[in-house]
Amino acid sequence: MHERTGTGLNVRVIVHGHAREYFPDPREEFDFEFEPGDTVADMLARLGIQTELVMRVVAAGKPATKSHILVDGETIILFTPVAGG
């Protein structure tokens, strides 16, 4: 499912919005193991997600950018476009 790095560093990822169907993990919430210094953009690349599918990022409850450096134990919320009209 997710590539394991063996670092033991993890974030909780929550995905909101219609584009979740394009993520490799169909669940709304999942854990992601990362390397020290990895950013949200690095995480998206390792998951095979186009960065354009993520409209907004929240890290540890605060607005963040895709260049945010991941911190062990934090929660990352990814907002994707919402379908409808």
For each residue, the residues with C-beta under 8 A, 3 or more apart:
1: 24 25
2: 24 25 30 31 32 33 47
3: 33 46
4: 33
5: 9 33 34 35
6: 33
7: 33 34 35 36
8: 33 72
9: 5 33 34 35 36 70 72
10: 31 32 33 34 72 73
11: 31 32 34 43 70 71 72 73 74 75 76
12: 29 30 31 32 74 75 76
13: 29 30 31 32 43 75 76 77 78
14: 28 29 75 76 77 78
15: 20 23 28 29 77 78 80
16: 20 28 77 78 79 80
17: 20 55 79 80 81 82
18: 21 80 81 82 83 84
19: 22 23 53 54 80 81
20: 15 16 17 23 26 28 80
21: 18 26
22: 19 49 50 53 80
23: 15 19 20 26 47 49
24: 1 2 47 48 49
25: 1 2 30 47
26: 20 21 23
27: 30
28: 14 15 16 20
29: 12 13 14 15
30: 2 12 13 25 27
31: 2 10 11 12 13
32: 2 10 11 12 13 43 47 76
33: 2 3 4 5 6 7 8 9 10
34: 5 7 9 10 11 38 42 43 46 70
35: 5 7 9 38 42
36: 7 9
37: 69
38: 34 35 42 43 69 70
39: 42 43 66 67 68 69 70
40: 43 44 54 57 59 64 65 66 67 68 70 76 78
41: 44 45 51 66 67
42: 34 35 38 39 45 46 70
43: 11 13 32 34 38 39 40 46 47 70 76
44: 40 41 47 49 50 51 54 66
45: 41 42 48 49 51
46: 3 34 42 43
47: 2 23 24 25 32 43 44
48: 24 45
49: 22 23 24 44 45 53 54
50: 22 44 53
51: 41 44 45 54 66
52:
53: 19 22 49 50 80 81
54: 19 40 44 49 51 57 66 78 79 80
55: 17 79 80 81
56: 63 78 79
57: 40 54 63 64 65 66 68 76 77 78 79
58: 61 62 63 64 76 77 79
59: 40 62 64 68 70 71 74 75 76 77
60: 71 74 75
61: 58 75
62: 58 59
63: 56 57 58
64: 40 57 58 59 68 76
65: 40 57 68
66: 39 40 41 44 51 54 57
67: 39 40 41
68: 39 40 57 59 64 65 76
69: 37 38 39
70: 9 11 34 38 39 40 42 43 59 74 76
71: 11 59 60 74
72: 8 9 10 11
73: 10 11
74: 11 12 59 60 70 71
75: 11 12 13 14 59 60 61
76: 11 12 13 14 32 40 43 57 58 59 64 68 70
77: 13 14 15 16 57 58 59
78: 13 14 15 16 40 54 56 57
79: 16 17 54 55 56 57 58
80: 15 16 17 18 19 20 22 53 54 55
81: 17 18 19 53 55
82: 17 18
83: 18
84: 18
85:
